[in-house]
Amino acid sequence: MTRRAALLLLAALAPGAMASPLMIRARMFDGSAWRDGVTEVVVDAGVIRSIRTLPEGSAPGVPGAVLTPGLVDHDSALGLSAGREEPQEAFSPDLLVADAFSPDASESRALARSGVTTAWLGGGGTSVLSGSGALVAPSREAARVTDRRHGLCASLATSARLAERAPTAPPEQRDQLSRMLSDTSVPARVRFDDGTSAAAAGSLPGVLLVGVPDTPEAARQIEHGASAGIILSADWAHLSQDRVRLAARMIEEAQQPVGIGSGSSTAGPLGLRIAAHALVQAGASRERMLRALTRRLDQPATSNPALRAGAPADLVLWSGDPTSLASRALVVWASGVEIHRAP
């Protein structure tokens, strides 16, 4: 059977259609762990209806294919062509990143082509508090904002310590920021970029720390802090090998959950898998990297895998291991609707 014929058999639908149940057969990473053998997933009306392991020896729909949850970009600049900085004020709690969201067609397609079904737009690092982030999801037409107020965006990085704005000392910024962060169900994201800002940010309880540690001391400040999770966000193509190895070690040892963000990388959403590949090469396990690529850090921790009966059908069928740059997204579904199919 040709690859194209196998894909058509696998989907059992015309692209984008939802009239009939969709049946997918492949090896599966469910968001928590690999499932043994070949798994059959049935999707109907936008949700996963059933998952079952097929008898040993069953052939997958596409040989070598891997099914995963949709990827999550925890720190995206997609569609923020005018930038995401607001350096005039140190504290701008009322700003909405969603107001600056205006993606062109190619940016919208880049999300789906990269296997990303959820992206968080965040403010930059030049203000201590730069307002609210937003959640974005791809569709067949264009990327769209699904939540205009999704967690506060904050920074204790070097660029937030501008001399003409008070307070400029990290402890004072940290104390004022701590008073301003409301206790909501969506944690604030706080950027760091050096040991000083890592120490200040790591002491804030319940936030998500955004950045890559620059020294082992900074990594320890983060790992032993009170944060709810860590988002590794950087231009991975330009990071030193020492920092990549440090980030890989953090993924293996941190008690908090870890996610990945594309940041302002010129690679866009593809930067997630560039980061995953670099981190695996530096020593991070593939399973932990897949968790980092597919786990929603803004949601309460749960023992349930992302792919389970009753869950939204945000799915990606890959040609192989998603942490390998040799693989690509063959088909991507958002809530059961096909939004990308490789030519």
C-alpha positions as CSV (number, residue, x, y, z in Angstrom):
1,M,0.0,0.0,0.0
2,T,1.4,3.4,-0.9
3,R,1.9,6.0,1.8
4,R,-0.9,8.2,0.4
5,A,-3.4,5.3,0.2
6,A,-2.5,4.4,3.8
7,L,-3.2,8.0,5.0
8,L,-6.6,8.0,3.2
9,L,-7.5,4.7,4.8
10,L,-6.3,6.0,8.2
11,A,-8.4,9.2,8.1
12,A,-11.5,7.6,6.6
13,L,-12.8,11.1,5.9
14,A,-12.3,14.0,3.4
15,P,-10.0,16.7,4.9
16,G,-11.7,18.7,7.5
17,A,-14.9,16.6,7.5
18,M,-16.6,15.6,10.7
19,A,-19.6,13.7,9.5
20,S,-18.3,10.2,10.3
21,P,-16.1,8.8,13.1
22,L,-12.4,9.1,12.5
23,M,-10.3,6.0,13.2
24,I,-6.5,6.3,13.7
25,R,-4.1,3.5,14.1
26,A,-0.5,4.1,15.2
27,R,2.0,3.9,18.0
28,M,0.9,6.3,20.6
29,F,2.4,8.6,23.2
30,D,-0.6,9.7,25.3
31,G,0.9,12.8,26.9
32,S,2.3,10.8,29.9
33,A,3.9,7.7,28.5
34,W,4.2,5.4,25.5
35,R,1.5,2.8,25.0
36,D,2.7,-0.7,24.0
37,G,2.0,-1.9,20.5
38,V,-0.4,-0.4,18.0
39,T,-3.3,1.8,19.4
40,E,-6.6,2.5,17.7
41,V,-8.2,5.8,18.5
42,V,-11.8,6.6,17.5
43,V,-12.8,10.3,17.3
44,D,-16.3,11.6,16.9
45,A,-17.9,15.1,17.3
46,G,-14.6,16.6,18.2
47,V,-13.7,14.3,21.2
48,I,-12.0,11.0,21.6
49,R,-14.6,8.3,21.9
50,S,-12.5,5.2,22.6
51,I,-8.8,4.1,22.8
52,R,-7.8,0.4,22.6
53,T,-4.6,-1.5,22.1
54,L,-4.8,-3.8,19.1
55,P,-3.7,-7.4,19.2
56,E,0.0,-8.1,18.8
57,G,1.0,-8.1,15.2
58,S,-1.6,-5.6,14.1
59,A,-0.3,-3.3,11.4
60,P,-0.5,0.5,11.9
61,G,-2.3,2.7,9.4
62,V,0.9,4.3,8.4
63,P,4.1,2.2,9.1
64,G,6.4,4.0,11.6
65,A,3.8,6.7,12.4
66,V,3.4,8.1,15.9
67,L,0.3,9.7,17.4
68,T,0.6,12.3,20.1
69,P,-1.4,15.1,21.6
70,G,-1.1,18.4,19.9
71,L,2.0,20.4,20.8
72,V,1.8,23.3,23.2
73,D,3.8,26.4,22.6
74,H,4.1,28.0,26.1
75,D,5.7,31.2,24.9
76,S,4.8,32.3,21.5
77,A,5.3,35.6,19.6
78,L,3.1,34.4,16.6
79,G,1.2,37.3,15.0
80,L,2.8,40.0,17.2
81,S,4.4,41.7,14.2
82,A,4.5,45.0,16.0
83,G,6.4,43.5,18.8
84,R,5.4,42.5,22.3
85,E,7.3,45.1,24.4
86,E,5.8,48.0,26.4
87,P,8.9,49.6,27.9
88,Q,7.4,52.9,28.9
89,E,5.9,51.7,32.1
90,A,7.3,49.2,34.6
91,F,3.8,48.0,35.6
92,S,1.0,47.8,33.0
93,P,-1.5,45.4,34.4
94,D,-4.4,46.4,32.1
95,L,-2.6,45.7,28.8
96,L,-3.8,42.8,26.7
97,V,-1.4,41.0,24.4
98,A,-4.4,39.8,22.4
99,D,-4.9,43.4,21.2
100,A,-1.6,43.2,19.3
101,F,-2.4,39.8,17.7
102,S,-2.6,40.1,13.9
103,P,-1.2,37.1,12.2
104,D,-0.7,36.8,8.5
105,A,-1.7,33.7,6.6
106,S,1.8,32.1,6.7
107,E,2.0,32.6,10.4
108,S,-1.3,30.9,10.9
109,R,-0.3,27.9,8.8
110,A,3.0,27.6,10.6
111,L,1.2,26.6,13.8
112,A,-0.7,23.7,12.3
113,R,2.3,22.6,10.1
114,S,4.4,22.4,13.2
115,G,1.9,20.3,15.1
116,V,1.0,23.1,17.6
117,T,-2.7,23.1,18.6
118,T,-2.3,25.5,21.6
119,A,-0.1,28.6,21.9
120,W,0.3,31.1,24.7
121,L,1.0,34.7,23.6
122,G,3.1,36.5,26.2
123,G,4.4,40.0,26.7
124,G,8.1,40.7,26.4
125,G,10.7,41.2,29.1
126,T,11.1,45.0,29.3
127,S,8.3,45.6,31.8
128,V,8.0,44.1,35.3
129,L,4.3,43.5,34.7
130,S,3.1,43.7,31.1
131,G,-0.5,42.8,31.3
132,S,-2.4,39.6,30.4
133,G,-1.4,36.9,27.9
134,A,-3.7,35.2,25.5
135,L,-4.4,31.6,24.3
136,V,-4.3,31.0,20.5
137,A,-5.4,28.0,18.5
138,P,-5.1,27.2,14.8
139,S,-8.0,26.4,12.6
140,R,-8.5,25.6,8.9
141,E,-8.8,29.3,8.1
142,A,-6.6,31.2,10.5
143,A,-5.2,31.2,14.0
144,R,-7.7,32.6,16.5
145,V,-7.6,33.9,20.0
146,T,-9.5,31.5,22.3
147,D,-8.9,33.4,25.6
148,R,-8.1,37.1,25.7
149,R,-7.1,37.2,29.3
150,H,-4.9,34.1,30.1
151,G,-2.5,34.7,33.0
152,L,-0.4,37.7,33.7
153,C,2.9,38.4,32.0
154,A,5.8,39.5,34.2
155,S,9.6,39.8,34.1
156,L,12.4,40.1,36.5
157,A,15.0,39.8,33.7
158,T,17.8,42.3,33.1
159,S,15.8,44.2,30.5
160,A,13.1,45.0,33.1
161,R,15.6,46.7,35.3
162,L,15.7,50.0,33.4
163,A,17.6,52.8,35.2
164,E,15.0,55.5,34.7
165,R,12.2,53.4,36.2
166,A,11.7,52.6,39.8
167,P,12.0,50.1,41.4
168,T,15.1,48.8,39.6
169,A,16.5,46.4,42.2
170,P,15.2,42.8,41.8
171,P,14.2,42.3,45.4
172,E,12.0,45.5,45.3
173,Q,10.6,44.4,41.9
174,R,9.9,41.0,43.3
175,D,8.2,42.3,46.4
176,Q,6.0,44.7,44.4
177,L,5.2,42.0,41.8
178,S,4.3,39.6,44.5
179,R,1.7,42.0,45.9
180,M,0.2,42.6,42.4
181,L,-0.1,39.0,41.3
182,S,-3.6,37.8,42.0
183,D,-4.4,34.3,43.1
184,T,-6.1,33.0,40.0
185,S,-6.5,29.6,38.4
186,V,-4.1,30.6,35.7
187,P,-0.5,31.2,37.0
188,A,1.5,34.2,36.0
189,R,4.5,33.8,33.7
190,V,7.7,35.4,35.1
191,R,10.8,35.8,32.8
192,F,14.3,35.5,34.1
193,D,17.7,35.6,32.2
194,D,20.5,35.5,34.8
195,G,21.2,34.3,38.3
196,T,19.9,37.5,39.9
197,S,16.6,37.4,38.2
198,A,16.3,33.6,38.6
199,A,16.7,34.0,42.4
200,A,14.1,36.7,42.5
201,A,11.6,34.9,40.2
202,G,12.2,31.5,41.8
203,S,11.1,32.7,45.2
204,L,7.6,33.7,43.8
205,P,5.1,30.9,44.7
206,G,2.8,29.4,42.1
207,V,4.2,31.2,39.0
208,L,5.6,29.7,35.8
209,L,9.2,30.7,35.2
210,V,10.2,31.5,31.6
211,G,13.8,31.4,30.4
212,V,16.9,29.2,30.3
213,P,19.3,29.1,33.3
214,D,22.7,30.6,32.6
215,T,24.7,29.0,35.4
216,P,24.3,25.9,37.7
217,E,23.6,28.2,40.6
218,A,20.7,29.8,38.7
219,A,19.4,26.3,37.9
220,R,19.4,25.4,41.5
221,Q,17.6,28.6,42.4
222,I,14.9,27.6,40.0
223,E,14.7,23.9,40.8
224,H,14.4,24.6,44.6
225,G,12.0,27.5,44.2
226,A,8.3,27.7,44.8
227,S,7.2,27.9,41.2
228,A,4.4,25.9,39.6
229,G,6.5,25.0,36.5
230,I,9.3,26.0,34.2
231,I,9.0,27.1,30.6
232,L,12.3,26.8,28.7
233,S,12.1,29.5,26.1
234,A,15.0,30.7,24.0
235,D,16.4,30.9,20.5
236,W,17.9,27.4,20.7
237,A,19.9,27.7,17.5
238,H,22.1,30.3,19.2
239,L,22.4,28.9,22.7
240,S,25.8,27.7,23.9
241,Q,26.2,23.9,24.4
242,D,26.8,24.5,28.1
243,R,23.4,26.2,28.5
244,V,21.7,23.5,26.4
245,R,23.3,20.8,28.6
246,L,22.2,22.7,31.7
247,A,18.6,22.9,30.5
248,A,18.7,19.2,29.6
249,R,19.8,18.4,33.2
250,M,17.1,20.6,34.6
251,I,14.4,18.6,32.6
252,E,15.7,15.4,34.1
253,E,16.0,16.6,37.7
254,A,13.4,19.4,38.3
255,Q,10.5,18.6,40.6
256,Q,8.3,21.0,38.7
257,P,6.7,20.2,35.4
258,V,8.6,21.6,32.4
259,G,7.3,23.0,29.1
260,I,8.8,24.5,25.9
261,G,8.3,27.9,24.3
262,S,9.3,29.1,20.9
263,G,9.9,32.6,22.2
264,S,11.0,35.1,19.6
265,S,12.9,32.4,17.6
266,T,13.0,33.1,13.9
267,A,12.0,29.4,13.4
268,G,8.6,30.2,14.9
269,P,6.6,27.2,16.2
270,L,9.1,24.9,14.6
271,G,11.5,26.2,17.3
272,L,9.7,23.8,19.8
273,R,11.0,20.7,18.0
274,I,14.4,22.3,17.4
275,A,14.6,22.8,21.2
276,A,13.4,19.2,21.8
277,H,16.0,17.8,19.4
278,A,18.8,19.9,21.0
279,L,17.8,18.9,24.5
280,V,17.7,15.2,23.6
281,Q,21.1,15.4,22.0
282,A,22.3,17.0,25.3
283,G,21.0,14.2,27.5
284,A,17.3,14.8,28.1
285,S,15.2,11.6,27.8
286,R,12.8,11.5,24.8
287,E,9.9,10.7,27.0
288,R,10.4,13.7,29.2
289,M,10.8,15.9,26.1
290,L,7.5,14.6,24.7
291,R,5.8,15.5,28.0
292,A,7.4,18.9,27.8
293,L,6.1,19.4,24.3
294,T,2.5,18.2,24.9
295,R,1.7,19.1,28.6
296,R,-0.4,22.2,29.4
297,L,1.3,23.9,32.4
298,D,-1.5,26.4,32.9
299,Q,-3.9,23.6,33.9
300,P,-4.0,21.8,37.2
301,A,-1.7,18.7,37.4
302,T,-3.6,15.5,36.8
303,S,-2.7,11.8,36.5
304,N,-5.0,11.5,33.5
305,P,-3.1,11.4,30.1
306,A,-4.0,14.0,27.5
307,L,-5.3,11.4,25.1
308,R,-8.1,9.5,26.8
309,A,-11.8,8.8,26.2
310,G,-13.8,12.0,26.5
311,A,-10.8,14.4,25.9
312,P,-10.8,17.0,23.1
313,A,-9.3,15.4,20.0
314,D,-6.2,17.7,19.5
315,L,-4.0,15.2,17.8
316,V,-0.9,15.0,15.6
317,L,0.1,12.0,13.5
318,W,3.9,12.1,12.9
319,S,6.0,10.3,10.4
320,G,8.3,9.2,13.2
321,D,9.6,10.3,16.6
322,P,8.5,14.0,17.1
323,T,11.8,14.8,18.9
324,S,13.7,14.0,15.7
325,L,13.9,16.7,13.1
326,A,13.7,14.0,10.4
327,S,10.1,13.5,11.3
328,R,7.2,15.7,10.2
329,A,3.5,16.2,11.0
330,L,1.5,14.1,8.5
331,V,-1.9,15.1,9.8
332,V,-3.0,17.5,12.5
333,W,-6.5,17.7,14.1
334,A,-7.8,20.4,16.4
335,S,-11.0,19.3,18.2
336,G,-11.3,16.5,15.6
337,V,-11.2,18.8,12.6
338,E,-8.3,18.3,10.2
339,I,-6.3,21.5,10.0
340,H,-3.2,20.2,8.3
341,R,-2.2,17.3,6.0
342,A,1.3,16.9,4.6
343,P,1.3,17.0,0.7
